[in-house]
């Protein structure tokens, strides 16, 4: 296990989210002194829960209370579906502490608008966030339409791909034709027998 290249960034980011949500800090307070180890393969982060419900970097030599192992290849799936995030990881250790971490991972949200409003004001922050959301929605819709158009082109206009239903229908037609040819061959044999 190699130490994390982000020893200060990860706890600072988590603490930023926790500072905005008193309910989250209240959930962590009973676990003060416990250590959560997040093992992502390429790096490991150990976080100690402090008495005020925040986190700090733990001594790497300290024994973790709970270890959460995650594959980096699963991170996009986790980010896409945070409600099912813990179904993509392997958890060892204190079940109650792990359950609290799972609840926090689902419930903590970064409120970009609140952070931006401190620098640019409430109205500008609202417009920036709305613009960013609209941009991401447009990109997502454009990518989806592009994929659909490419699929339609390769299926209909320049058939390089074949729909599974078309393959099944073709196979059924071939089977039916083979059966018809065999029946015709038998009739021809019968007719030859009668002609002789």
N, C-alpha and C positions, 0 to 999 in steps of 0.2 A: 504494500500500500504506500502510495506516495502522498505527501501532504498536499493539500489543496493550493493551487496557485492563486486562489481568491480568498485568503484567510480573513480579510477585513470586509470585503464587499458583501459576502453572503450574510453574515450576521447583521451588518448595517442595513441591508435591504429588508431582511426579515423584521428587524427592529423598527424600521420606518413604517411597515405595514401594521405591526403590533401597536405602535404609538397612536395610530388612528382609531384603533378598536379596543375599547376597554373590556368588552366581553371576551376577546381573545386572550388578553393578558390574564383575566380572571380564570380562564380555563387552564392556563399554564402554571399559575402560582402554586397549586398543590403539588406540582412536579418539580419544584425548586431543588436544585442540586443534581438533578438527573441529566444524563448526557445522551444526546441523540447523535448517532454516527450515520452520515449519508455517504454510502460507498457507490460511486458512479463508475468504477473501473479505472478510468484515467486519473481520477482524483478522489480524495476522501475529505469530508468536512465533519468535524466533531463540534457539536454545539452544546453548551451548558446552559440550563434554564436557571435564571437568576431569581431571587426572592420577589422581585417586582413584576415577574411575568415576562421579562425580556430574555434575550439570549446573548451569549458571548462565546467566543472561540474557546473550546475546551483544550486541556492538555492532551496532545495526541497519544500519550502513554496511558491515559486514564481509561479504565474499562467502561465501555458504553452500556447504558441501561437498555437501549434499543438500537438495533442496527437495521438500516433501510438500504437494501441493495437495488439499484436501478440500472438498467442497460441504457446507454446513451441513445441507442437506436429506438427506444420506446419513448423518449422525451417528447417528440412531436405528438404522439398519441395521448400522452399525459396532458400536454398543454391544450389539446383539442377537446378533451373530455375530462375535466378536472373531477367530476363526480365519481368517475371510475378510476382515478389516478392510482389508488392503492391496489387495484387488481393487476397492475403492470409491474409491481415491485415485490420483492421478497423481504419479509419483516421477521426479525428474530429479537426476542427479549420481552420486556414488560408490555403485556397486551393493553393495559389501561393507558399507559403513556403513548403507545403506538396509535390507539384509537383517538386520543386527543389530537395527536399530530395529523391524523387523517381528517378529522373534523375541521381543523384549522386550514389544512390545504384546500379544502372545498369551500370554506367560508370567507377566507381572507381575500380581498380584492384590492388591487391598486386603483385608487381614485385619481387618475391623471389630472382631471379637471381641478381638484382641490390643490394639488401641487403647483399646477400652472398658474392658478389664480394669485398665488403669492408673488409671482413675478410680473404677470401681465394684466392682472385684474380679472374680475369675475366674468364680465361679458366676453372679453377676448379669449379667456380660457374655454368658455362654453363653445364659442365659435370654432376654436382650434380643434377641440376634441370632436365636435360634430363633423368638421371637415375631414379629420383623420378617419373617423368611422365611415363616412361616406366614401372616402377614397378606398379604404380596405374592402368595403362592400362592392364597389365598382370593380376592383381588381378581381375579387372572388367571382363575381358574376361573369366578367369577361373571360376569365380562365375556364369557367364551366361551359360558356357558350362556344369558346374556341375548341374545347375538347369534343363537344357535341357536333360541331360543324366538321371537324376533322374526321370523326367517326362516320358521319353521314357521307362525306366525300368518298372515303375509302370503302364504304359499304355499297353506295348507290351509284355515284358518278364515275368513279374509277375503281371498280371492284377489286381491291387487293385483299380485302377481308371478307369473310362470309359469316352471316349470322348463324348461330347454332341451330335455329329452327330450319333454316334453308338446308343445312347439311343433313339434318334428320329427314326432311322431306325427300331430298335426293337419294339418301340411302334406302328409304321406303320404296321409292320409284324403281331403283335398281333391283331390289328384292322382288317387287311385283313383276318387272320385266323378265327376270331370270325364271320365275315360276311360270310365266306365260310361255316362254321359249321351251321350257321342259315339257309343258303340257302339249304344245304344238309338235314337238319332236315325237312324243308318244303317239299322237294321232297319225302323224306321217308314217310311223312304223306300223300301226294298225292297218292303214290304207295300203301299204306295201304288201302286208300279209294277205289282205283280201284280194289284191290284184293278182297274186301268184296263184 
